Amino acid sequence: MRRLLLLLLLIAGALAASAAWWLYEPMDLGGAQTLELEIEPGTTPRGVARAVVAAGVRTDARLLYAWFRLSGQDRLIKAGNYEIPVGTSPHGLLQKLARGEETLRALTLVEGWNFRQVRTALAREESLRHDATVLDDAALMEKLGRPGVPPEGRFFPDTYTYAKGSGELALLRRALHAMDRRLEAAWAQRAPDTPLKSADEALVLASIVEKETGRTSDRALIAGVFSNRLRVGMLLQTDPTVIYGLGEKFDGNLRKRDLLADTPWNTYTRAGLPPTPIAMPGKAALMAAVQPEPTRALYFVAKGDGSSHFSATLDEHNRAVNRYQRGQAPATESSR
């Protein structure tokens, strides 16, 4: 009797050791480096075990299900999209599923992009659910809770992570709220003498500054030039607004006739700020718009190295144009 009991104990110990070994042993992925696992909402623990095997893991679904049940964490398993990399054990897999450690992708919305470019970037993301692609701009903004608001410039340029299968609208909503926060914070820090009348005007000016230069040191000065022009009632005469107004008709070469072609965004033919932003401004451009550098300059011209020359008078500006643009085709900056 004692020998039988001892034998049973040895067998039980061996089984326990075998089970412990199995729990922490890397699962066989059939030669793949990573497998993708999708768990639909409402899937039972037994269904999860079957989904793991269907994804390509070479194990017994019944054994996995038994482990889920015995662990006491079977009801903690969360729906979502997961990656199972080489080296994952049954124990590690359950921890991932119970914590909801979904596979995250990333999409970067770039400073200076317009909304057409945002739409293109979203459409290229195969891991996103395209629930915004089918909507026109008006319907899209209504879905986001901003009926009647144009989408241009309303989304903050940043890198956004998302789980596979997430919707475009969810990502855009995060970018929209991020811009709300950034714009509100910038407007609260506006200079007392700003000619801007609202946060929306600050967003428009920031978008122009964003498109005029990528040089950090010039942003506040360029904002200062435009602020000075707004104060004295001068035309802004900024090329990026003209290009934006041309839309898809712009072929990369801005001509004199384009400067004379009136659109709501042509700041050579219309006074003041255009009716909407022309791109997504980043934080630096937002701050430059509300805190422009004090300057007497009313003009600026590109120097050809990414920076600009600033002038207080038209004569000085014309000399700068001759200096920095000599030998080039007539530059639109010369009329600024």
VOBA-1610 file (N, C-alpha, C; in pm, whole numbers, padded with zeros to 5 digits, always signed):
BEGIN
Met+00083-00121+00000Met+00000+00000+00000Met+00087+00126+00000Arg+00191+00121+00084Arg+00281+00236+00089Arg+00353+00253-00044Arg+00390+00142-00105Arg+00457+00151-00235Arg+00365+00210-00341Leu+00238+00173-00338Leu+00141+00225-00433Leu+00123+00375-00414Leu+00112+00417-00287Leu+00097+00559-00256Leu+00218+00638-00305Leu+00337+00580-00280Leu+00460+00646-00323Leu+00463+00658-00476Leu+00418+00551-00543Leu+00416+00553-00689Leu+00320+00660-00742Leu+00204+00669-00677Leu+00107+00771-00718Leu+00160+00912-00697Leu+00232+00931-00587Leu+00291+01063-00558Leu+00397+01097-00662Leu+00477+00994-00698Leu+00580+01018-00800Leu+00517+01053-00935Ile+00411+00983-00967Ile+00341+01012-01094Ile+00283+01153-01093Ala+00221+01190-00978Ala+00161+01324-00965Ala+00269+01430-00977Gly+00385+01404-00914Gly+00496+01499-00920Gly+00548+01514-01062Ala+00556+01400-01131Ala+00605+01405-01269Ala+00508+01483-01358Leu+00378+01459-01334Leu+00279+01532-01413Leu+00285+01681-01385Ala+00303+01716-01256Ala+00313+01858-01218Ala+00435+01922-01282Ala+00547+01848-01280Ala+00670+01901-01339Ala+00653+01917-01490Ser+00585+01819-01550Ser+00562+01825-01694Ser+00473+01944-01730Ala+00370+01966-01647Ala+00279+02078-01671Ala+00353+02211-01655Ala+00435+02220-01552Ala+00512+02342-01530Ala+00608+02368-01645Trp+00668+02262-01693Trp+00760+02274-01808Trp+00684+02325-01929Trp+00564+02270-01954Trp+00485+02309-02070Trp+00442+02455-02063Leu+00405+02502-01943Leu+00357+02638-01927Leu+00461+02742-01966Tyr+00588+02711-01943Tyr+00694+02810-01964Tyr+00781+02778-02084Glu+00747+02672-02154Glu+00824+02635-02273Glu+00773+02714-02394Pro+00862+02774-02477Pro+00818+02847-02596Pro+00732+02760-02686Met+00624+02815-02733Met+00534+02741-02820Met+00591+02733-02962Asp+00550+02632-03034Asp+00595+02609-03172Asp+00509+02693-03266Leu+00571+02790-03334Leu+00497+02876-03427Leu+00504+02828-03571Gly+00550+02705-03590Gly+00555+02648-03724Gly+00657+02715-03814Gly+00762+02768-03755Gly+00867+02830-03834Gly+00851+02979-03854Ala+00737+03035-03814Ala+00716+03180-03828Ala+00786+03255-03716Gln+00828+03377-03744Gln+00888+03462-03641Gln+00780+03528-03556Thr+00667+03557-03616Thr+00555+03621-03547Thr+00424+03574-03609Leu+00327+03551-03526Leu+00193+03518-03573Leu+00096+03626-03526Glu-00004+03653-03609Glu-00107+03750-03571Glu-00229+03677-03520Leu-00281+03725-03408Leu-00397+03664-03344Leu-00505+03771-03327Glu-00621+03745-03381Glu-00735+03837-03366Glu-00843+03770-03282Ile-00881+03838-03175Ile-00986+03786-03087Ile-01105+03881-03096Glu-01214+03830-03150Glu-01334+03911-03165Glu-01403+03931-03031Pro-01471+04045-03012Pro-01548+04065-02889Pro-01649+03952-02870Gly-01662+03903-02747Gly-01757+03796-02716Gly-01703+03656-02734Thr-01576+03644-02774Thr-01517+03510-02792Thr-01499+03444-02656Thr-01540+03318-02643Thr-01526+03244-02518Thr-01380+03201-02499Pro-01340+03166-02376Pro-01204+03116-02354Pro-01172+02995-02443Arg-01271+02907-02461Arg-01249+02792-02549Arg-01225+02840-02693Gly-01304+02940-02734Gly-01286+02995-02867Gly-01152+03063-02884Val-01102+03126-02777Val-00970+03190-02781Val-00863+03085-02804Ala-00873+02973-02731Ala-00775+02865-02746Ala-00776+02813-02890Arg-00894+02799-02947Arg-00903+02753-03086Arg-00845+02857-03183Ala-00867+02987-03152Ala-00815+03094-03238Ala-00663+03095-03238Val-00603+03063-03122Val-00457+03058-03111Val-00402+02949-03205Val-00466+02834-03203Val-00423+02724-03289Val-00448+02759-03436Ala-00563+02821-03463Ala-00595+02860-03601Ala-00497+02963-03655Ala-00439+03044-03565Ala-00342+03146-03606Ala-00210+03084-03649Gly-00188+02956-03612Gly-00066+02888-03654Gly+00018+02831-03543Val-00026+02847-03416Val+00050+02790-03304Val+00024+02639-03299Arg+00132+02561-03296Arg+00119+02415-03297Arg+00113+02364-03154Thr-00010+02360-03103Thr-00033+02309-02969Thr-00174+02253-02966Asp-00212+02196-02853Asp-00345+02137-02837Asp-00439+02243-02780Ala-00544+02276-02853Ala-00638+02379-02808Ala-00704+02340-02677Arg-00726+02210-02658Arg-00789+02165-02533Arg-00697+02190-02414Leu-00566+02171-02436Leu-00470+02194-02329Leu-00462+02343-02296Leu-00464+02426-02399Leu-00463+02571-02377Leu-00587+02614-02300Tyr-00703+02562-02342Tyr-00827+02598-02274Tyr-00824+02556-02127Ala-00771+02436-02100Ala-00762+02389-01962Ala-00674+02483-01880Trp-00563+02530-01942Trp-00474+02623-01872Trp-00545+02755-01845Phe-00619+02806-01943Phe-00693+02930-01921Phe-00788+02915-01802Arg-00860+02804-01796Arg-00957+02782-01688Arg-00888+02766-01554Leu-00786+02683-01549Leu-00718+02655-01421Leu-00647+02778-01366Ser-00605+02867-01454Ser-00533+02988-01409Ser-00624+03084-01335Gly-00754+03076-01360Gly-00847+03172-01300Gly-00852+03305-01374Gln-00779+03315-01487Gln-00775+03441-01561Gln-00851+03432-01694Asp-00925+03324-01712Asp-00992+03304-01841Asp-01092+03415-01873Arg-01155+03471-01770Arg-01254+03577-01794Arg-01189+03715-01808Leu-01059+03722-01790Leu-00988+03849-01805Leu-00936+03870-01946Ile-00945+03765-02029Ile-00894+03775-02166Ile-00973+03880-02243Lys-00900+03970-02310Lys-00962+04084-02377Lys-00958+04068-02529Ala-01063+04112-02593Ala-01068+04110-02739Ala-00965+04208-02794Gly-00920+04182-02915Gly-00823+04272-02976Gly-00735+04201-03076Asn-00635+04273-03124Asn-00539+04218-03220Asn-00402+04207-03152Tyr-00345+04089-03158Tyr-00221+04061-03087Tyr-00117+04000-03180Glu+00008+04014-03140Glu+00117+03945-03207Glu+00175+03841-03113Ile+00201+03721-03164Ile+00264+03615-03085Ile+00404+03596-03142Pro+00507+03651-03077Pro+00643+03638-03130Pro+00706+03505-03089Val+00814+03468-03159Val+00891+03349-03122Val+00934+03362-02976Gly+00924+03252-02904Gly+00964+03252-02763Gly+00848+03267-02667Thr+00727+03289-02719Thr+00611+03305-02632Thr+00567+03171-02575Ser+00550+03166-02444Ser+00504+03044-02376Ser+00354+03055-02351Pro+00287+02944-02318Pro+00145+02950-02282Pro+00120+03047-02167His+00212+03047-02069His+00198+03140-01957His+00208+03284-02005Gly+00308+03314-02088Gly+00327+03449-02139Gly+00212+03493-02228Leu+00158+03401-02306Leu+00046+03434-02392Leu-00075+03475-02311Leu-00106+03399-02206Leu-00222+03433-02124Leu-00204+03568-02056Gln-00083+03598-02011Gln-00058+03728-01948Gln-00082+03841-02047Lys-00038+03822-02170Lys-00058+03923-02275Lys-00206+03945-02301Leu-00282+03834-02312Leu-00424+03844-02343Leu-00502+03903-02227Ala-00463+03868-02105Ala-00535+03918-01987Ala-00508+04066-01965Arg-00389+04112-02002Arg-00356+04254-01986Arg-00401+04338-02106Gly-00443+04269-02211Gly-00488+04342-02329Gly-00375+04412-02402Glu-00258+04347-02407Glu-00141+04408-02471Glu-00149+04391-02622Glu-00235+04471-02681Glu-00256+04462-02825Glu-00134+04511-02903Thr-00123+04466-03025Thr-00020+04513-03116Thr-00052+04654-03159Leu+00042+04745-03144Leu+00019+04885-03179Leu+00095+04922-03307Arg+00027+04992-03392Arg+00089+05052-03510Arg+00105+05201-03484Ala+00175+05269-03572Ala+00195+05413-03554Ala+00177+05485-03686Leu+00114+05602-03680Leu+00097+05688-03797Leu+00143+05828-03759Thr+00228+05886-03841Thr+00277+06022-03816Thr+00206+06119-03909Leu+00141+06219-03849Leu+00085+06331-03923Leu+00191+06441-03920Val+00238+06482-04036Val+00355+06568-04047Val+00317+06716-04045Glu+00396+06795-03973Glu+00376+06940-03969Glu+00378+06995-04112Gly+00281+07078-04143Gly+00275+07138-04276Gly+00191+07063-04375Trp+00145+06943-04340Trp+00056+06869-04430Trp-00079+06940-04439Asn-00142+06934-04556Asn-00281+06976-04566Asn-00371+06853-04547Phe-00502+06877-04547Phe-00591+06766-04513Phe-00598+06661-04624Arg-00572+06701-04748Arg-00566+06599-04855Arg-00453+06501-04826Gln-00342+06551-04779Gln-00229+06463-04746Gln-00261+06375-04626Val-00336+06428-04531Val-00378+06347-04416Val-00465+06231-04464Arg-00560+06262-04552Arg-00648+06157-04604Arg-00567+06049-04677Thr-00469+06091-04754Thr-00386+05996-04828Thr-00311+05904-04731Ala-00256+05963-04626Ala-00181+05884-04527Ala-00271+05784-04456Leu-00392+05825-04423Leu-00487+05734-04358Leu-00524+05618-04451Ala-00546+05650-04576Ala-00587+05546-04672Ala-00479+05442-04693Arg-00354+05479-04673Arg-00243+05386-04693Arg-00222+05293-04575Glu-00284+05324-04462Glu-00267+05241-04343Glu-00359+05119-04352Glu-00301+05006-04388Glu-00382+04884-04406Glu-00438+04833-04274Ser-00375+04871-04163Ser-00420+04821-04032Ser-00534+04903-03975Leu-00566+05015-04038Leu-00677+05098-03992Leu-00808+05057-04057Arg-00916+05071-03984Arg-01048+05053-04042Arg-01087+05186-04108His-01118+05182-04235His-01137+05306-04312His-01281+05357-04302Asp-01313+05410-04185Asp-01447+05462-04164Asp-01458+05611-04189Ala-01346+05675-04225Ala-01350+05818-04262Ala-01333+05837-04411Thr-01270+05742-04476Thr-01242+05752-04620Thr-01370+05768-04700Val-01478+05706-04654Val-01604+05709-04729Val-01682+05838-04705Leu-01634+05924-04616Leu-01706+06047-04581Leu-01644+06168-04650Asp-01727+06263-04693Asp-01669+06389-04740Asp-01631+06473-04619Asp-01565+06585-04642Asp-01513+06665-04531Asp-01623+06709-04434Ala-01737+06752-04488Ala-01845+06801-04403Ala-01901+06689-04315Ala-01925+06573-04375Ala-01978+06460-04299Ala-01877+06412-04195Leu-01750+06414-04232Leu-01645+06371-04140Leu-01642+06460-04016Met-01644+06591-04037Met-01639+06683-03923Met-01765+06674-03838Glu-01877+06643-03901Glu-02000+06624-03824Glu-01987+06500-03734Lys-01928+06394-03788Lys-01905+06273-03709Lys-01813+06302-03590Leu-01720+06395-03608Leu-01625+06429-03502Leu-01681+06534-03406Gly-01806+06574-03428Gly-01868+06669-03336Gly-01840+06814-03367Arg-01794+06844-03490Arg-01765+06982-03529Arg-01838+07016-03659Pro-01970+07009-03659Pro-02043+07038-03783Pro-02017+07181-03829Gly-01996+07195-03960Gly-01975+07327-04017Gly-01833+07378-04009Val-01743+07306-03942Val-01604+07348-03928Val-01519+07278-04034Pro-01447+07353-04118Pro-01360+07288-04218Pro-01249+07209-04147Pro-01208+07096-04202Pro-01108+07012-04134Pro-00965+07065-04146Glu-00941+07155-04240Glu-00804+07199-04264Glu-00741+07261-04139Gly-00625+07208-04101Gly-00548+07263-03990Gly-00599+07227-03852Arg-00705+07149-03844Arg-00768+07122-03714Arg-00710+07002-03641Phe-00611+06936-03701Phe-00556+06815-03641Phe-00409+06838-03609Phe-00369+06801-03488Phe-00232+06832-03445Phe-00134+06731-03506Pro-00028+06781-03569Pro+00071+06691-03629Pro+00156+06624-03521Asp+00151+06492-03518Asp+00224+06414-03417Asp+00221+06269-03461Thr+00288+06183-03385Thr+00283+06039-03411Thr+00179+05976-03319Tyr+00083+05906-03379Tyr-00027+05845-03304Tyr-00019+05693-03317Thr-00021+05625-03203Thr-00025+05479-03204Thr-00170+05432-03200Tyr-00195+05317-03261Tyr-00330+05263-03262Tyr-00323+05112-03275Ala-00426+05047-03228Ala-00435+04902-03240Ala-00489+04866-03377Lys-00440+04756-03431Lys-00488+04709-03561Lys-00639+04693-03557Gly-00704+04747-03659Gly-00850+04739-03665Gly-00919+04861-03610Ser-00841+04954-03549Ser-00900+05079-03502Ser-00948+05161-03621Gly-01041+05251-03596Gly-01097+05331-03703Gly-01021+05461-03725Glu-01028+05510-03848Glu-00968+05639-03881Glu-01030+05751-03798Leu-01160+05743-03777Leu-01229+05848-03702Leu-01176+05858-03560Ala-01146+05744-03498Ala-01093+05745-03361Ala-00957+05814-03357Leu-00873+05786-03457Leu-00741+05850-03461Leu-00754+06000-03486Leu-00841+06036-03579Leu-00861+06178-03609Leu-00919+06252-03489Arg-01005+06186-03414Arg-01062+06250-03296Arg-00953+06283-03194Arg-00857+06193-03178Arg-00745+06220-03087Arg-00662+06337-03136Ala-00637+06342-03268Ala-00558+06452-03324Ala-00632+06584-03315Leu-00764+06580-03330Leu-00847+06699-03319Leu-00841+06756-03177His-00857+06669-03079His-00853+06714-02940His-00713+06761-02901Ala-00612+06698-02959Ala-00474+06742-02932Ala-00454+06885-02983Met-00506+06915-03102Met-00494+07052-03154Met-00574+07149-03069Asp-00692+07108-03024Asp-00772+07193-02935Asp-00689+07235-02814Arg-00623+07138-02753Arg-00545+07167-02631Arg-00426+07258-02663Arg-00355+07227-02771Arg-00237+07307-02808Arg-00277+07450-02842Leu-00384+07465-02917Leu-00428+07598-02958Leu-00478+07678-02838Glu-00553+07614-02751Glu-00602+07682-02631Glu-00485+07730-02544Ala-00385+07644-02529Ala-00269+07681-02447Ala-00191+07795-02511Ala-00176+07792-02643Ala-00103+07899-02711Ala-00179+08031-02702Trp-00309+08028-02727Trp-00389+08150-02724Trp-00387+08214-02586Ala-00380+08133-02483Ala-00374+08186-02346Ala-00243+08261-02321Gln-00142+08236-02404Gln-00011+08300-02388Gln+00015+08407-02494Arg-00091+08452-02561Arg-00074+08549-02670Arg-00018+08682-02620Ala+00055+08748-02707Ala+00111+08880-02674Ala-00004+08981-02658Pro+00009+09074-02565Pro-00100+09171-02541Pro-00135+09255-02664Asp-00036+09281-02751Asp-00060+09368-02866Asp-00087+09291-02995Thr-00123+09166-02984Thr-00147+09086-03105Thr-00262+09146-03187Pro-00249+09148-03319Pro-00359+09195-03403Pro-00464+09087-03426Leu-00437+08966-03378Leu-00530+08855-03397Leu-00648+08869-03303Lys-00765+08837-03353Lys-00887+08858-03276Lys-00940+08731-03209Ser-00889+08616-03247Ser-00941+08491-03190Ser-00837+08381-03205Ala-00863+08272-03132Ala-00775+08155-03143Ala-00779+08098-03284Asp-00896+08106-03350Asp-00906+08056-03487Asp-00815+08135-03581Glu-00807+08267-03563Glu-00717+08348-03644Glu-00571+08311-03616Ala-00542+08279-03490Ala-00405+08235-03455Ala-00371+08105-03528Leu-00469+08016-03539Leu-00447+07889-03609Leu-00419+07914-03757Val-00493+08007-03817Val-00471+08039-03958Val-00331+08096-03979Leu-00293+08194-03896Leu-00160+08255-03911Leu-00051+08151-03885Ala-00069+08065-03787Ala+00031+07962-03757Ala+00050+07869-03876Ser-00059+07838-03947Ser-00048+07750-04063Ser+00034+07816-04174Ile+00020+07948-04188Ile+00098+08020-04289Ile+00245+08021-04250Val+00272+08049-04123Val+00410+08048-04073Val+00473+07910-04095Glu+00397+07805-04068Glu+00446+07668-04085Glu+00488+07643-04229Lys+00411+07693-04324Lys+00441+07669-04465Lys+00549+07762-04519Glu+00567+07877-04455Glu+00667+07973-04504Glu+00810+07931-04473Thr+00831+07863-04363Thr+00968+07825-04327Thr+00970+07706-04234Gly+01073+07625-04248Gly+01095+07515-04153Gly+01208+07551-04058Arg+01260+07672-04071Arg+01373+07716-03990Arg+01322+07774-03858Thr+01357+07712-03749Thr+01307+07751-03618Thr+01335+07897-03587Ser+01457+07943-03620Ser+01497+08078-03584Ser+01419+08185-03660Asp+01357+08150-03773Asp+01286+08249-03855Asp+01136+08255-03827Arg+01082+08156-03760Arg+00936+08149-03747Arg+00878+08273-03678Ala+00935+08310-03563Ala+00879+08423-03488Ala+00895+08554-03564Leu+01004+08568-03642Leu+01024+08689-03721Leu+00924+08697-03836Ile+00900+08584-03902Ile+00801+08582-04010Ile+00662+08613-03954Ala+00631+08558-03838Ala+00504+08591-03773Ala+00499+08739-03740Gly+00615+08796-03703Gly+00622+08939-03674Gly+00593+09023-03797Val+00646+08983-03913Val+00619+09055-04038Val+00469+09053-04070Phe+00408+08935-04062Phe+00267+08925-04093Phe+00181+09001-03991Ser+00222+09000-03865Ser+00148+09076-03764Ser+00156+09225-03793Asn+00275+09272-03833Asn+00290+09413-03870Asn+00200+09450-03988Arg+00195+09362-04086Arg+00112+09388-04203Arg-00036+09392-04167Leu-00078+09302-04079Leu-00217+09304-04035Leu-00250+09434-03963Arg-00156+09483-03886Arg-00180+09606-03810Arg-00200+09727-03901Val-00119+09734-04008Val-00125+09853-04094Val-00215+09833-04215Gly-00276+09716-04228Gly-00369+09692-04337Gly-00305+09656-04469Met-00178+09610-04467Met-00112+09566-04590Met-00159+09426-04629Leu-00153+09399-04756Leu-00179+09263-04802Leu-00069+09171-04749Leu-00105+09051-04711Leu-00005+08957-04659Leu+00087+08907-04770Gln+00033+08889-04889Gln+00111+08847-05006Gln+00208+08731-04974Thr+00148+08620-04934Thr+00227+08502-04902Thr+00195+08389-04999Asp+00296+08337-05065Asp+00278+08238-05171Asp+00206+08111-05126Pro+00235+08056-05008Pro+00168+07930-04970Pro+00016+07939-04971Thr-00040+08058-04942Thr-00186+08068-04945Thr-00237+08062-05089Val-00163+08120-05181Val-00201+08114-05322Val-00197+07969-05371Ile-00089+07900-05335Ile-00073+07760-05376Ile-00187+07675-05319Tyr-00223+07702-05194Tyr-00333+07627-05133Tyr-00463+07652-05210Gly-00487+07778-05247Gly-00609+07811-05320Gly-00615+07747-05457Leu-00498+07724-05519Leu-00495+07657-05649Leu-00529+07509-05637Gly-00503+07451-05520Gly-00534+07311-05496Gly-00456+07219-05588Glu-00525+07121-05644Glu-00459+07022-05728Glu-00418+07078-05864Lys-00459+07201-05894Lys-00418+07263-06020Lys-00273+07313-06014Phe-00220+07325-05894Phe-00082+07374-05880Phe+00014+07266-05931Asp+00102+07305-06025Asp+00193+07208-06087Asp+00336+07219-06037Gly+00356+07293-05929Gly+00490+07308-05873Gly+00560+07435-05917Asn+00501+07507-06010Asn+00560+07632-06060Asn+00459+07745-06043Leu+00488+07837-05951Leu+00396+07948-05924Leu+00424+08061-06022Arg+00324+08096-06101Arg+00340+08197-06205Arg+00269+08327-06166Lys+00303+08435-06238Lys+00240+08564-06210Lys+00089+08557-06224Arg+00043+08482-06323Arg-00102+08471-06343Arg-00170+08402-06224Asp-00095+08315-06156Asp-00150+08249-06038Asp-00169+08350-05925Leu-00076+08444-05914Leu-00086+08546-05810Leu-00204+08639-05834Leu-00247+08650-05959Leu-00358+08738-05994Leu-00492+08664-05997Ala-00486+08531-05992Ala-00609+08451-05997Ala-00675+08452-05860Asp-00788+08518-05848Asp-00851+08537-05717Asp-00915+08408-05666Thr-00881+08373-05543Thr-00948+08267-05468Thr-00963+08319-05325Pro-01046+08257-05243Pro-01058+08304-05104Pro-00926+08301-05027Trp-00827+08224-05079Trp-00699+08211-05007Trp-00587+08294-05071Asn-00618+08368-05175Asn-00514+08447-05242Asn-00490+08576-05165Thr-00381+08582-05091Thr-00350+08700-05009Thr-00281+08808-05090Tyr-00268+08788-05222Tyr-00223+08896-05311Tyr-00343+08977-05361Thr-00461+08914-05360Thr-00581+08982-05410Thr-00680+09015-05300Arg-00665+08955-05183Arg-00759+08977-05073Arg-00685+09018-04946Ala-00742+09111-04876Ala-00679+09163-04754Ala-00707+09070-04636Gly-00620+09079-04536Gly-00639+09003-04414Gly-00601+08857-04425Leu-00639+08781-04326Leu-00611+08639-04322Leu-00707+08562-04412Pro-00665+08450-04468Pro-00757+08366-04546Pro-00863+08305-04454Pro-00970+08249-04512Pro-01083+08204-04431Pro-01056+08079-04347Thr-00956+07999-04384Thr-00925+07877-04309Thr-00773+07862-04302Pro-00725+07776-04213Pro-00583+07741-04218Pro-00550+07677-04353Ile-00423+07670-04384Ile-00382+07608-04511Ile-00302+07479-04487Ala-00280+07445-04361Ala-00201+07325-04328Ala-00211+07302-04178Met-00149+07194-04132Met-00143+07165-03988Met-00018+07229-03928Pro-00032+07329-03842Pro+00085+07388-03777Pro+00127+07307-03655Gly+00258+07303-03631Gly+00308+07239-03511Gly+00311+07336-03395Lys+00359+07290-03281Lys+00361+07371-03160Lys+00443+07498-03179Ala+00560+07488-03244Ala+00647+07604-03261Ala+00579+07712-03345Ala+00509+07672-03451Ala+00440+07769-03535Ala+00323+07833-03460Leu+00254+07757-03379Leu+00145+07812-03298Leu+00197+07920-03204Met+00309+07889-03138Met+00365+07985-03044Met+00419+08108-03116Ala+00476+08090-03234Ala+00525+08204-03311Ala+00410+08296-03349Ala+00296+08239-03385Ala+00182+08319-03427Ala+00129+08407-03314Val+00130+08355-03192Val+00073+08432-03080Val+00179+08513-03006Gln+00306+08478-03026Gln+00416+08553-02964Gln+00521+08587-03071Pro+00483+08669-03168Pro+00578+08703-03274Pro+00694+08786-03218Glu+00807+08776-03285Glu+00921+08854-03240Glu+00900+09001-03278Pro+00920+09093-03182Pro+00905+09235-03214Pro+01003+09274-03325Thr+00954+09337-03429Thr+01038+09375-03542Thr+00972+09489-03617Arg+01052+09568-03687Arg+00998+09673-03773Arg+00980+09622-03916Ala+01024+09500-03939Ala+01023+09446-04075Ala+00881+09430-04129Leu+00867+09463-04257Leu+00741+09444-04329Leu+00759+09350-04448Tyr+00885+09310-04473Tyr+00917+09228-04590Tyr+01018+09120-04552Phe+01019+09013-04627Phe+01126+08915-04614Phe+01144+08843-04747Val+01264+08794-04770Val+01295+08723-04893Val+01383+08603-04860Ala+01361+08492-04929Ala+01442+08371-04906Ala+01584+08395-04953Lys+01679+08352-04871Lys+01821+08372-04903Lys+01881+08253-04980Gly+01805+08146-04992Gly+01854+08032-05067Gly+01917+07925-04981Asp+01935+07952-04851Asp+01994+07853-04761Asp+01893+07804-04657Gly+01767+07835-04681Gly+01663+07797-04586Gly+01625+07909-04492Ser+01706+08015-04485Ser+01676+08129-04400Ser+01621+08243-04483Ser+01583+08352-04418Ser+01525+08466-04487Ser+01595+08595-04445His+01591+08694-04534His+01640+08828-04503His+01518+08916-04478Phe+01520+08992-04368Phe+01407+09074-04329Phe+01439+09222-04350Ser+01340+09295-04401Ser+01360+09437-04432Ser+01244+09520-04379Ala+01278+09643-04337Ala+01177+09734-04284Ala+01119+09823-04392Thr+01194+09842-04503Thr+01147+09930-04611Thr+01146+09855-04743Leu+01068+09907-04837Leu+01059+09843-04968Leu+01191+09853-05043Asp+01261+09968-05029Asp+01391+09983-05096Asp+01490+09878-05047Glu+01496+09861-04915Glu+01586+09761-04858Glu+01547+09622-04905His+01421+09597-04913His+01372+09467-04956His+01412+09439-05101Asn+01395+09542-05187Asn+01431+09525-05328Asn+01580+09497-05344Arg+01663+09563-05262Arg+01806+09535-05268Arg+01834+09391-05226Ala+01761+09345-05125Ala+01780+09207-05079Ala+01736+09108-05186Val+01629+09142-05257Val+01583+09056-05366Val+01691+09048-05474Asn+01747+09163-05510Asn+01853+09164-05612Asn+01974+09081-05567Arg+02004+09089-05439Arg+02122+09018-05388Arg+02100+08868-05384Tyr+01987+08827-05328Tyr+01967+08685-05303Tyr+01897+08611-05417Gln+01833+08687-05508Gln+01760+08623-05617Gln+01824+08647-05754Arg+01938+08719-05758Arg+02002+08750-05885Arg+02037+08621-05960Gly+02008+08622-06088Gly+02039+08505-06170Gly+01929+08401-06169Gln+01826+08421-06086Gln+01715+08326-06082Gln+01597+08383-06161Ala+01500+08294-06187Ala+01376+08341-06250Ala+01310+08439-06155Pro+01231+08533-06203Pro+01165+08629-06114Pro+01094+08557-06001Ala+01127+08598-05879Ala+01071+08530-05760Ala+00953+08606-05707Thr+00853+08533-05667Thr+00732+08597-05615Thr+00759+08673-05488Glu+00868+08637-05414Glu+00899+08707-05291Glu+00927+08855-05315Ser+00967+08890-05440Ser+01007+09027-05467Ser+00888+09122-05454Ser+00768+09070-05456Ser+00652+09158-05443Ser+00603+09169-05300Arg+00671+09100-05209Arg+00629+09108-05071Arg+00668+09239-05007
//
